[in-house]
Every structure is written in structure tokens, then in C-alpha cells.
Amino acid sequence: MSNDVKIIELWPCGYQAPCKVRNCKTNAAIIARSVDAGGRPLRQYELCATHADQIAERERGRGRDVVTRGVGR
């Protein structure tokens, strides 16, 4: 992800989609969206709960805020 990314938002996935992580066979439960300093979305990925947790921890380690929007976490 680029240095312009300031926040990672986690949203519930309301449609059928596979997890975007290579070789993961699980259906997506969460949408991870990167947002810039102006609040504009840059990228969006559908992820299973396990991979969403891994991405959230990685991005927190990089100093980015992770915000959950309607996700029971």
C-alpha cells in the first residue's frame, strides 16, 4: 500500500465473494478499504475474517489506524 494511506476501514461484506488472498478457499466476510488523508477510498479488498485480522495487525504495526465500520470486532 502506498504512503498516502492513513486509515484502513473494515466493513462487513454483504455479498458473495471469495477471499482475495491467493489460495484461500474461504468466502469473504469483510471488506478492507484503504483511505487517504482526505477520506477518499483508494483500494478495496474482500477478505475472510482470518486474513482481515492479519491485515489489520500488519497495518497497525505500520502506524496506520484501523477502523471497524459495522463489523462485530
Summary of the structure (lengths in Angstrom):
residues: 73
radius of gyration: 11.6
end to end distance: 23.2
largest distance: 34.5
contacts: 185
relative contact order: 0.31
helix: 18%
strand: 38%
